[in-house]
Amino acid sequence: MTDRVFPSWMGPLLLNPLRSWRLKPEQLLRRYIRTGMTVLEPGPGLGFFTLWLAKSVGAQGRVIAVDIQPKMLDGLRLRAERAGLKAWIDTRLAQRDSLVVDDLANSVDFVLAFAVVHELPSAVNFFREAEVAMRPGAQLLLVEPKGHVGNDKFLKELAAAGEAGLSEADCPVVAGSHAVLLRKRAA
């Protein structure tokens, strides 16, 4: 991770009701998520999207939430337990240069990379790991905040995604953000 990782002590800010008023997980993700899916969410924080994802994939699916900060994962597990969703969420501690998802090869249906790629030491490595984990035809939603990521940096992230074998499928609108839906080539 870079020195710009969102600090765990600020995690509760990500759950602020004002954020939920402006950004609703269901509105952003419902067209991509179905019951039974396997979803990979790097950088989930305390689970702003994770709990909704777990409800949506149901008992037949699972959400793999990967973070480099143990305190974020502890908070996410607590929230998931309180919501009765802990069994559907697999939390994993990432390493500095790896998501630690080697066991997921060709099994992930959807990846949510929301405001996280700019914090990683290598966008190229991230997209390569994500592509290996994704099933053929799987989708990755990349969203980066315009306040942290300029156009040039976002274009470099897209180039890294392309090098990993992901191609642009759609450009959803997410207020204040760059956003693109990427797809892994079908086999």
Buried (B, 14 or more C-beta within 10 A) or exposed (E): BEEEBBEBEEBEEBBEEEEEEEBEBEEBBEEBBBEEBBBBBBBBBBBBBBBBBBBBBBEEBBBBBBBBBEEBBBBBBEBBEEBEBBEBBBBBEBEEEEBBBEEBEEBBBBBBBBBBBBBBEEBBBBBBBBBBBBBEEBBBBBBBEEEEBEEEBBEBBBEBBEEBBBEEBEEBEBEEBBBBBBBBEEE
